[in-house]
Amino acid sequence: MTTTAQLPKAFLEKMQRLLGPEAEAWFASYDAPRAIGLRANPLKLDASALARKLPFGVAPVPWCETGFAVVDEPGASAPGKHPYHAAGLYYMQEPSAMYPAAQLGVQPGERVLDLCAAPGGKTTHIGGALAGRGLLIANEYEAKRAKALSENVERLGLANCLVLNETPERLAARFPGYFDRILVDAPCSGEGMFRKDPEAAAYWSESHVEACARLQTELLDAAVAMLRGGGTLVYSTCTFSPEENERAIEALLARHPALELEPLPLVGGVSPGVPAWTAGGNERLAGAARLWPHRVRGEGHFAAKLRKADGGNAPVDAAGGDGAAAPAGKRRPSGGSPAPTRQQLALYRAFEAETIVGQVDGTFAAYGPQLYRLPEDCPDLTGLRAVRPGLHLGELKKDRFEPNHALALALPADRFRHKYELLDGGERAADAYFRGETLASGEDRGWLVVTYDGFPVGWGKESKGTLKNFYPKGLRRMGV
Ligand code: SAM
């Protein structure tokens, strides 16, 4: 936990100036424990059913129907180590970070872009709202962070999600006017993270705030270029500085007359944006939202929601890019993705017939030996850095098919012919499985899904009474 004594003096003085008499309450929030929360994954079970199952106390989050604050402090990391977490039943997310994606208004079947997506808190929120239909592109600029994003997409079972590792400029060149909804959860000076992470505070300076504001301008222009007429854009940050919040939106509205600010709901202690903090006293900014750590249970967030006028698709300068490919929206769906050979498909279907109830349908693509099922309405990915081009079904070996972890996590337990329930072997069986150990099973059923309390957590392969462990090596943990 950070104390105010660890925060840069200039930052504290700026907050004092901005907040006036209210600054005392804001300073005092640094003495309170940080807010911990989790969001139920509706692709696996509904929020009330999850709340009944959890072995620790939770309280609802007023602005997110699937969100909970963790209230009885079970040791801060316990919810992140529970087998329900490994099963993708929830995502750990502090409550104020649940606000922006909840305001995006995503409907099943839409095309949605999460432009700055890692590690995936808001991507997994959007994925739940899409209910497995439509297309979600989760993009992350930093390659390492894109990997963490991809793992979270896998764990939560998002089968209609493409994970990309691209620059916003290249995306804007490929996807003009393409998306129904876009979230820009921008890289920022992160002042709302200081309570949790004193090291983040060490980076703070006015010039860093200004550099963040310049980057946010570029990201927002790229996002506007990718939004269809009538589409919705939500911008959010986890910082308090007006330059990155009210002023960023004020300038955006001035650059793009086709955008209109839609007022956000001020539920459960959420505060309005502050027009007095804009350069021109723009009253419309009261329609933005601020989640202050001294007013709500949360670390702090800003959000603004914008609608692009119908037909407001005029290209903006930011959509430069390499110009190499035709706009994705004009291509045949999935055009350009490498189709599997008949033999590859036959190997997969043979595995499927033995292991899965029913078929996984849709368009398949083989990237080398890796077999994927593309999302419906999948654009051409040629030339884009795709970290996860859809649902990873598995790997085609010489004369057999080996399933990927993502397939186990994307289907409900009743889609698997054979199951191994860890609770039947006691809590020790779960610990052993997550450590990667072989388990005794007494049967010989081949590939099966391993479940915890009826929820798939990974693959196992039974042979001569033992269960070989296919829980991914990178996810295994020691000493649980
Ligand atoms: N939306 C994420 C979530 O809810 O888990 C958090 C996103 S974080 C606030 C901002 C992300 O933007 C970081 O992952 C960062 O790596 C990424 N980023 C950094 N520089 C960027 C750039 N130039 N363009 C786009 N994204 C960038």
Boltz pocket constraint, residues with backbone or C-beta under 6 A from the ligand:
constraints:
  - pocket:
      binder: B
      contacts: [[A, 97], [A, 115], [A, 116], [A, 117], [A, 118], [A, 119], [A, 120], [A, 121], [A, 122], [A, 123], [A, 140], [A, 141], [A, 142], [A, 145], [A, 166], [A, 167], [A, 168], [A, 185], [A, 186], [A, 187], [A, 188], [A, 215], [A, 219]]
      max_distance: 6.0
